[in-house]
Amino acid sequence: MIRYLVRRVLLLLITLLVTSMIVFALTQFLPGDIARLILGRDASPEAIETFRQEFGLNESLPMQYVNWLGGFLTGNWGKSFAEGNPSVRPLVLDRLGNSLILAGFTLLISVPIAILLGVMAALRENTWLDSLISLLSLSVVGLPEFVTGIVLINIFALGLGWFEATSLIQDDYNIGDWLRILTLPAITASFVLIGYITRLTRAGMIDELKKPYVQTAILKGLPFCQVIFKHVLRNALLPTITVIAISIGWLMGGIVVIENVFNFPGMGSLLVKAVEQKNLPILQAVVVLIVFIFAAANLIADLIYAALNPRIRLN
Amino acid sequence: MLPVIQAKNLSIEYRIGKRWLNVIQDVSLHIDPVQIHGLVGESGSGKSTLGMGLMRYLANNAWISQGEILFDTYDLVKLSAAEMSKIHGRHIGFVPQNPLDSLNPSLTIGNQMAEMTQLHLGLSHKDALKRACEALETTNIPEPDAVIRRYPHQLSGGMQQRVMIAMALSTRPRLLILDEPTTALDVTTQAVILDLVRELMKEEQAAALYVSHDLGTIAQLCDVVTVLYSGEVMESAPVKTLFKKPLHPYTIGLLASLPSAAAGQNQSRLSTIAGVAPSLSERPSGCAFAPRCPVAIAKCHTDKPPLEKTTDNHFLRCWRWQDIASGDLIPKNPPIGKREETSPQPGYVLTAQHIHKTFSENSLLDRLMGKTARPVQALADVSIKINQRSTLGLVGESGSGKTTLARAIVGLDTADSGDLELLDMPVNLDLDKRGKEILRNLRLIFQNPNDALNPYRTVRETIGRTITLLAQETLSPINIENRIIALLESVGLTAAYADRYPQQLSGGEKQRVAIARAFSAKPALIIADEPTSSLDVSVQAVILNLLKDLRAENGASYLFISHDLEVIRYLADWIVVMYLGEIVEQGTNEQVSQAPMHPYTEALLSAVPMPDPTIKPGTIRLTGDIPGPRNKPTGCPFHTRCPRYLGDICRDERPPLREDEHGHVIRCHIPLEDLKQLQS
């Protein structure tokens, strides 16, 4: 098990290294000269030269990469190209924190509900309840996030005034304030996740319920709850765990639309802005962080998978 | 004495689409204390439905439409699900067919066993684990306290089934229901499990219902046997009566279609039962068996016979049983001697010399890190020769390398080294480098006809494709069509089958199509890998006869692989016995099956349950399970389980090949003379 863990962590580090190289290489393919792009057409050659000096753009490519990697590992993530050249690290970490909180809250809402719905649908396979759950979960997946987001804002923020319509985050916020901000975007993202996870849990449960060990458990005289929760669910959830891990990656970088609708200061919108502005130091930091969290979530999912599944753990 | 369980006029219906179909019709049976009651029938007879139905465990679309099940003071039919779960596991234990799938893969054995006694006997988890150990001990599992910490996949099939039996008995139930408990096991393991069931039932003073399709295990284990056909009891009698003096034409036909029956009477062909079992939706209005019965009269087709009591314990559902009992009527399809027998001809179709095959399982990462897993030796220096027009029977437990040898010869797996010759042509080990002539002459029939036919192609397309691909010259469409029809007729199907898809065929019909396809290229050698093991005995008889006929007609030879020694004995001219990728014994059918010399062959034959309760079961039992190929023992690979283990020499040195004056070859350290003496 320990060897497995070491191997997986090693693999994760290699993944990160390769991704960082790819990201770095890709940014070099942006058309035109970065310094000129950033400073504008009218910048004087001296200003451009200063800019190039300041950000080390005159070095050879591999050197630039090594410098960047060294800085990144030692905590010096460089300075943003944007106005005033603020330091990249606090900016990105701030956004990372926000995104993590939103992702965590979203999973907290969606995973239990989805699993419950999936189990219910599977236990009542091909009945009206199953059809209803399938219908609802499919239709909310199909709804574009900006539609759900705007509808939710209109009802619960503008109409009832329970929650905030936009997400202005301040340092002295307490849990109540956070909930007022997080709930609507989390629900919007949950709509998508609940759909997927419900379908997957349902499929997993139906597969497992057909297996002979369920028959054995019933014919041992075990109470129904014990059959479902002790015997079936843990096996049925194995594929779901992987999908939850993938959805963490999605929540970190892929919910730009939701972040925009709610003006939420997350990683996704930062990423989009960095691309628009050709702000390479931020772009690189954000992408590497998202990949890191994605890979780490997958690793954790695999470890949980192995912990729940002795056939993997013991081979 | 009150029976432990009694079913009275039980009927079970299934809803298929909008119709209700009777799966079990008006069945009455009872099981007395300390009795093992066998329930036998072919697939579709409803035996499993009945077995499970007695525990009120039915599919969602099934219900008990009529009758009662008396158990203890209850009528189980009337109990609620909650009340039933107090009886399940506590008073009625269950042992399923497939032990691996029937254990939860992610819970330890101890955990799964303990929850039974915790629930039903109120034991603490600690005491329950102790109880689990004790229960495992009674099944002779080595190191029970280590076993309870393991997970199901870490145990062999035989161990898993012992766990299931120990678990079922750990609450001391009054009735045990066993549903084909040995079907998934090797014959050697089966023998051990049957011994164990016999012994434990006696010890526990419990009754059992033993559901099986296998007449051999039924004969060896049960006290009373009930024969089910199309959801009805056809005959029920004490085991000796049923096997020695069966009165129902179906029972008689079933017993006669066994390969051992033919071998016993030196019959070259097997008796068969005409036709196929009726589908549940098209039950005949009279006797369910009438359409296939060789002695049916007009009345049989119109009126359903009642279940009559002939003597104290013998029940029959047949209008003509008196005539059969008096001996006036013999309800048997005489074996149709359609074609003359063939005998092996001199000269070889195939010679395989020194075939070696190893499998290595290195992942990409392993290779990157420079690690190589120890390769697994699947075939070690295997040499066989197959005479013209003969059948070579290949036997051994699963894991013995039978299928690997077949695949290496056909080229599905490329052997590492060795020489292959087919009809004196050298055969490349690599399938891609074989010419059409080789492909044409070397065909394969698979075990499972369901997977061997493309579900999206009609029978015509399936067979036609092979004909076109392997034809020696270009054929006109009419020629191809004629050939397809001729092939279908040669396997006993009509031209109408050409337009059908596999899902429109029964298991036996699919296998016939697969056989027709194999013969479509007029091959010299057909390799048949367990072609009848997924079929019912009555269907198996038809297929085995067909294979014999086709061999006579086409002059082909077979390499026939089977785990069923009776089938091999019936069909083969030459028998090869394999163990862990090596040949341990080979000789003529008579030599190997009548006078086996290798201790492994001896044990295999001893483990075969004969469908005759008066033949005492063999007493040679192998201890332990076949070692995995990764842990192949040194010296003689069989030394870890050998009942005739000599000592260090068996462990350290590879035994020599010994051949007697009649060409009977074995690989053993014990001299031939001593082995012959030991056997007699």
Interface residues (C-beta under 8 A of the other chain):
Chain A: R7 K211 P212 Y213 Q215 T216 A217 I218 L219 K220 G221 L222 P223 Q226 K230 H231 R234 N235 L308 N309 P310 R311 L314
Chain B: M55 Y57 S85 K86 I87 H88 G89 R90 I92 F94 P96 Q97 N98 D101 S102 L103 N104 P105 S106 L107 T108 E115 M116 L119 H120 Y151 H153 Q154 M164 M167 L365
